[in-house]
Amino acid sequence: MQFLTGPDPRIRVESDYQLRNIGTRPLSSLELRLPGRRSFHVAESHATWDGASLAEQRSFANPRDTSLALPQPWNVSERHTFRLSAEFQSPPAGSEGFSFAPDAFFLPSEGWAPELLPSQGPFATGGVPPKEWNLIVRVPNGFLVHTSGRSLKTSRNGKEITARSVQYPEDRYPFVVAGLYKETSPETGTGNKVILWTRAKEESPPLRQSADALVRAIQAYDATFGTRNQKPRPFWIVECPLAAGCFTAAESSYANLLSAEPRAVSSELASLDTVLINFAGGAPKLAAAAPALAASWLGYGQNPGFYEQQPPLSALPAFASALGQEAIEGPSSRTETIRRALRMIPRSAGARKTEDENVLRAKSFLFFYALEERYGRDAFRHAINHVLSARHGRGFNLDDLIAAFEEETHQNVAEFVRLWMKRPGVPDEFRARYENASASIAITSKETMP
């Protein structure tokens, strides 16, 4: 990959494959999935087979899928060299698509890298990612480079920097961020090293204040969910070059529970250890990265399927984000957040009435506050950690949550869950505590509450 600066900056991506036919029959074509042309403005692309150009034939079913006719049959066990090159450029101003600045770019973790697909026909094989492969990034001198995978080395040659990293199967959707960034590393006091990249020339007081707020959020996540990884590794927070090139996730349906003012997506989890944040519109407010940080602490960076969970577990990232917000804004934020959610839930509802999706989301969000208050912060922390241990393999469900809490508390947690999630509305005593204007809720740190 090479970043070409100038009045019309481009990103040139070249992919080399050493291929062997491990099937049972000769092949006449290669099947390939190219970067999405709606998302990426592809200036040109070119494919070769042992140096000879290949013609593309687009699929009618999926415009990204392409069949490349081979000049001669590819016999079983034969080896050949396949090369694909493509150039991305920023789309015209005002149009949709991946964008980047002349002095920085971010290639997100899906969509830009071409994929070899299994060959067509019965008993087809192939298309399996290699056990490891090298990602080589060339950028102008002065750029900082961060990629997925494991960094190998960085070298300089004249006006260009070359950064090499090795990618593994878990890096199937690689990402790259690079640019003329300034690097700082705020002290977290938790053993988690945070690397902050901004495009500001000098560190400003607002930046230092925002970094301090971010550290408070990290400390809250550490205290509630445990360390992010068994082996400490840096966590990167990078200023987005252009919003159109960074934020692919839709706004969370839980966003209105976290703030009284609707806000656009301003941060995104690129990987388990990297967050992109939008600093546009004034002084950087790193606290906006808290939702993406929370998702990392919950393991979403290595299991994106967690985002597809059903209530009440679908509210866990929002609850974690609220804890970070509380650490940044102070204890009053907790009461305000809970009251905001309570206003979305009717005081009374018919026993058989199906609750609105917004009501169910608000209940699910408050459910985690109720768990923490009922069983205490220590028991809550230990139980949630038991549940999150599943993030390295499979997902987790409500039964896993109940089992973890019952193991910690030796109480009938299933009945408490039914009280909250199987009945309309929320328990009266919970609502009464927070609707009292002078309410001050203290959460015990003991294993369970009496």
C-alpha positions, 0 to 999 in steps of 0.5 A: 500500500502506498499513499501518494500526496499532491493536489489529488492524493491517492492510496495505491493498494497492491496485493500479491498472491502466490497461488497453487491449485489444491482442488481436483480439477483444472480452473479456468477463472479466479473469483474475486471480491473487490472493494465496494465501488459505492464506498470507495472511489476507485480511480483504476484497477488492474489484475495480472496472472504471471505478469499478463493482464486479466479481463474482469467480468462483473457479477450481476448478483453482486457488483463487487464480485468479479470473475477473472478469465485465465489465459489457459487452464490452471492445472491441479498443483500448478503455482502462479503469481496473481497481482491486483492493484487499485487506486482510491481517491477521495470523492468530490466534495458533497458526494458519498464515499470513503474520504481522506485528507492530504496529510492523513488517512484511515482505511477501515477494517472492512471493505477495502481489501480484496478477497479471493473467493472459493472457485465455482462448481461442485466440491469447490475449494479455496478462498481460505485466508492464509495463516499469516501475511505481510502488510506493507505501507509506504507513506511520506516521511514524517507520517506516523503509521498504525495497522492491524496485526503485529508490527515488524519494523519501520524503515526510511528511504529518502522521502518515504517511510515503509512500515511492515506488519504481519497479519493473522486470520483474526485480522481478516479485515485489516485496517491502516491509519497514518498521517502527520500526527502528534503523539502523546501518551497520558498516564492512566495509572492502571497499567493500560498504556494509551497512545493519543494521535492528534493533528494539532501542532502543540498540546493545548489546555483543552486537550490536556483536560480532555485526556484527563477525562479520558483517563477517568473513564478508563479507570472506571472501565478497569474497575468494573470490567477488569483489564482489557487484555490478559497481556497489557498492550497499548490502546490507540486513540486517533483523530479522524482525518475526515468524518466521511472516512471514519464512521461506518457504524449507525448511531446506536439506538441507545444514544438518547439514553446517554445524552439529553441532546442528540449527537452524531456518531463521533467515535468508532472502534476500529479494532480491539485496541484502536478507536477513531474519534472526530475532533471537528468543530472545536476543541477536542473532547476525548470523552466522546470516545467513551462509548467506543472505549467501553465496547473495547473493554467488553471485547466487542473489538474481537467479536462484532456479533455481540452487537446483535444481542437481544435485550437486556444484554444489548444494553450492556455497551450503553450501560458501560458507556454511562459508567464512563460518562459518570466518571467524567462528569461526576456522580450527578450524571448517574441520577440524571441518566437514570431519570432520563430513562425512567421518563421513557417508561410508562408508569402503568401498562396492561399485563398483556401489553407488548412493550414498545421497543424504546421502552424495552431498551430503556428497561434493559438499560436500567436493569444493569443499574438495578443489578449493581444496586441489588447485589453490590459493586463487587459481586456485579464486577465479578459476575460480569467478568465471568460472563465476559470471559465467553467473549474469547469464544462464543457469545453469551446469553441471559442464562449465562448472566443469571448463572454468573450472578447466582454463583457470586451471590448464592441467591435466586437471581432468576426471580429478580430478572423476571421481576424486571424483564417479564413484567411491564414497567419497572418496579415501583421502589426503583422508580420512587428512589430516583424520582425523589428530587433529593435521592442520593443512591449509595452503592455498596462495595460488599459482595451482596447487599442485605 
